[in-house]
């Protein structure tokens, strides 16, 4: 049974990928394993109580397991309980790639769309920068997630998030022609590109040392500076400064990691589009894990709020 099809208090069984496995202790000092299980329809948490040493060694992140259990809800959080685990037998599903969440659109379509949109960046400096950095990180950009846990935390999520944001910018620019479309497109295409440096990759995603200590906003500004030197472009040009500004300010607030707040219209709009797309993905992912009439678990990145799933046609 797919994770998204599990109903409250229903028994289930099937094959699932262990996305994460962490040894913890009860108040009584007994070990248990806290899991996040995943398939291509979503993910769910669960615990294996009284875990023995051989359980810890056997059921590790990145492995496919057969699981039987009951789907329950605790503090508005869907979870699996009363679970029994075993590794797959010969001939049973065992390839982790078959259980990973995928973007709603084909990666080839994402690549084709973003390649076309580069041609719509009319400013030659911005277009050269985008072309150079997309060529440098082509392989990683179309495979990496956009985050470890929050939004678009799946393979190719970075490219999907970027393409969706560019689509939103296209639509908004039709309504507000005073916006510079080329600056919107270039800023969006580069704003999260350094996630390929900040994160370790699409499998068991972790933050790298540079990700933890520097972060993707500072890292992309550094990449832009290096590319300007390679392309022999003067970094004092206003074109360069405003592009760097929209990227440096895209988190909106200093406490959210931006070294400067948005000070031009395009910077403010990119910040808003980024928040809109991230919020839609977080809400969609949380709502996909629950049934009609249930509340989602609290979404930390959205003011720790829960959301209700109404019965709508």
N, C-alpha and C positions, 0 to 999 in steps of 0.2 A: 504494500500500500504506500502511495506517495505521501510525503509529509503534509502537503497541502490538503489532502483528502481525509486526514485523520479527524475523527469527531470526538467531542468531549466524552470521557469515560468509556471510550470504545477500545476493545482489544484489537491489536494489530500485529502483523509480522511482515518482514521484508528485509531487503538489503539496503544499507545506508553507509555513507562515508563518515568516518570520524574526522570532523573538522578540527576539533581541539580536545585534549584530554589532560586533566590536571588532577594530581593527587592532593587531597585535602584531608583534614581531620575533624571528626565530630568532637563535641565537648567532652565526650568520654575517652577521647584519644584514639579512636579507631579510624583507620584509613578508609576513605571512599574516593571513587573516581567521578569527577564532574566533567561531563561530556557536552560537546555541541555536535549533534549529528546533522548531516546534510544530504539532500539529494537535489536533482535539478529543479524541484518545485519549491524549495525553501530549506529552512533549518529549524531545529528544535533542541532544547536542552534536556539533559537527563542525568541521573546519578546511579552509579553502581555501588551499593552499600557493602560495607565489610569487605573491601577489595583486598585480595591477597597479592603477594609479590608477583605471582605468575600472571595475574590479571593486569597489573601495571605494565609488565613487560610485553604482554600479548596485545593489548588493546591501546594502540598508540595512534597519534594523529597521522592522517594520511592513509590509514588502512580501511578497507571495506569490511563490514561485519554483517552477519545475519542477526537481526534483533527481533525478539518478541516482547511485548509489554502492553501497557495501558496508557492512553493519552489522557492527561489530566490538565487541570488549570490551577495554579497556585499563585495568589497575589496578582491576578490578571495575566500571569505568564504561562503560556502553554508549555507543558513538559511531558516527558515520558517517564513512567514509573513502573515498578515491578518488572524490571527488564531482565532478560536472559540474553546473553551474547555468545556468539561463537564466530570463528573465522570461516570464510567460504570453503566449501568442499570443491574437489576437482570438477570443473565444468560449470560451477556456479559463478554469478557475476563477481568480478574482483578488480576491475579496472577503475581506479579513482576518477579518471577523466569522464566516465559515464555518469557520475553523480554530482558533478559540479554545476552550480547555477550559471546560466549563460545569458548574455544580453538578449533582449527581445528582438533584435535585428541581427542580420548576418554581418560578420566583421568585414567582409568584402564590401558590403554596401556602405558601412561606416567609412572605410578607406576611400571609396569612390566619391562619396559626398564631401568629405573634408578636402580631398585633392581638388575637387571642382571649386570649393569655396576659397581656396588659396588664390585662384585666379581673380576672385572678386575683391581682393585686397589691392586697391588701386595705388596706394602709396608705395613707391618702389623700395624704400628702406624697410618698411614693415614686412613687405612681401619677401624680401631677401632673407630677413631674419627668420621668419616662419619657415621658409623653405629649407634653410640651412639646418635649423634645429630639428625639424621633422625628419630630414634625411639622416641626421646623426643618431636619433633615437627611434627610428622607424619600427624596428622589431619589438622593442620594449613597449612603446606607446600603445600598440594595438593588442598587447597581451595583458598588461598590468591592470589591477583594480584601481579604483580611485581612492580607496581607503582600506584600512585594516578591518574595521568593524562597522562604521557608520553607514554612509551612503555609497551605492555602486561598488560594494565590497565583493566583487566577483570578477572572474577573468574577462578582460576587455572592457571592464567597467569604466576605465579612464577615457577610452575613446568614445564610448557610448555617452558618458556625461558631457564630454566636450562637444560632440555632434548635436546633442539635444539642446545645449546652451546656444550654439550657433543658430539652430533653427528658431529658437525663441527670439534671438537678436534680430534675425531676418524679419520676423513678424512684427516686433516692436518698432523696428526702423520704418516700416510702412506707415505706422500710425504717427510716429514722431520723426518727420524728415529732417528735423534740425540735428539729429544725432549723426555722427560720422560713422557710416557702416563699416568702412575699412578698419577703423580703430577698434570697433566692437569685435569684428571677426578676428583680427590679429591678437587683441588682448585675450579673448576667450581661448583661442587655440594655444596660447602659450601659458595661460594662468596656472594650470596644474601640471604642466609638462614635467616638472622636476619631481613629481611623484615617482617617476622611474628611478630616481636617485634616492628619494626618501624612503621608499618601500623596497622590500627584498624580492618581490615578485608575486605571481598569482597563486603559488602553492604555499600553504601555511604562512601567510603573509605576516611579516614582522617589520618593525622600523629598523633601518640601518643605523650605523653610528652617526652618519651625517644627517639622517632623518631626525634622530633624537636630539642631536646637539645643535643643528643649524636650521632644519626645516625647509619645506619645499618653496616657500616664498623667497627666502634669501638665496636658496640654491638656484632658482630660475633667473633671478637677477644677476647672479654670478655667471650663469651660462650665457645670458644675453651680452654681458660685458665682454666675455671671451670671444663671442662670435662677432661682435662689433670690431674688435681688434683684427680678427682673422679676415674680415671682409673690408678692412680699411675704411670703416665708417666713423665719422667724427661723433663722439658720444656727447658733445655739447649741443648738438642740433636739437631744436625743440621737438621735432618728430620723435626722436629717440627718448627724450625726457618724458613726454606724455605717454608713450607706450610703456615705459618702465613704471610710470605712476599708476596706470590702470591695473597693472599686475601686482605691484606692491600693496595696493589699497584694496584688493578684492575681498579680503575678509571683513572689511568695513570698520572694525573697531581695533584699537591698539591692544585691548585685552584678548582679542581673538587671534592675534599674531601678525596683524598688519602693522608695519612701522609708520604708516601714514594713513590718515582717513581720506576717503574719496574727495577730491577737490575740483573735478570736472564732471560734466554730465555723464560721459561715457563710463567713467570709473564707477559712479553711483549705480548706473544701470547694470553693469557687469556684476557688481556685488549683489544686486537684487536678483538677477537671473540665476546666479550661482546658488543663492539661498532658496529660490523657488524650486530649482531642479533637485537640489539635495533633499529638501523637505518632502517633495512629492515622492521621491524614491524611498525615503525612510518610512513614510506613511504607507505607501503601497506594499513594501516588504512586510511591515508589521501586520497590516490588515490581511495579507495573503495567508498568514499563519493561523488565523482564527476563523471561527464560524460566525454566521449571521447572529446578531443579538449578543455578541461577546465584546468585551473591551480588550484592546491590545495591552501588552506590557508597557510600562513607562518608557518613553523614548528620551534618553538623557539629553541628546542634542537638540531636542525641541522642548526645552524648559521642563523636562521630566514629566510631560503630559502623556496620558493614555487617550486612545481614540476608539470610538464606538463604530461597529460595523452594522449599519442599518439594512433592512430588507428592502432594497430598491430595485426596480426593473431596469 
